[in-house]
């Protein structure tokens, strides 16, 4: 009975999937480390840099709201538009129609009855996007969609995605 309960809970709960997916999502160590920190909510944000005296304020570079993990990856209007653009671009390039739920967007991992190679590529793309958002925000840099796409295509070659 205990085994059945554990397997049922595991299949419905997205968190175990996201923890187990760390080893398979990509080959790059920095991206794996970032995903681990994001899942555990220990990503350094502008708010934390402000608290430590490294930044002069705790405002989001893109929307001006007070920065936090939730603001950076869920609430920022600029980031929402970027996420939509990346998903639309991915679907157009790969002739797919992947539409993640809010929960899947927050965790950065999507599962379901899709082709496994396509899902791995999609999850890797979104992880690259999240890392790009985080890196650009903490270094006060603008995000250029074309530059992001070039980086993702380069990562596809490293990961050996078709």
Secondary structure, DSSP 8 states (H G I E B T S, - for coil): -HHHHHHHHHHH-HHHHHHHTHHHH-S-HHHHHHHHHHHTT----HHHHHHTTSSS--B-TTT-SB--HHIIIII-HHHHHHHHHHHHHHHHHHT------HHHHHHT---SSS-HHHHHHHHHHHHHHHHHHHHHHHTT----HHHHHHHHHHHHHHHT--
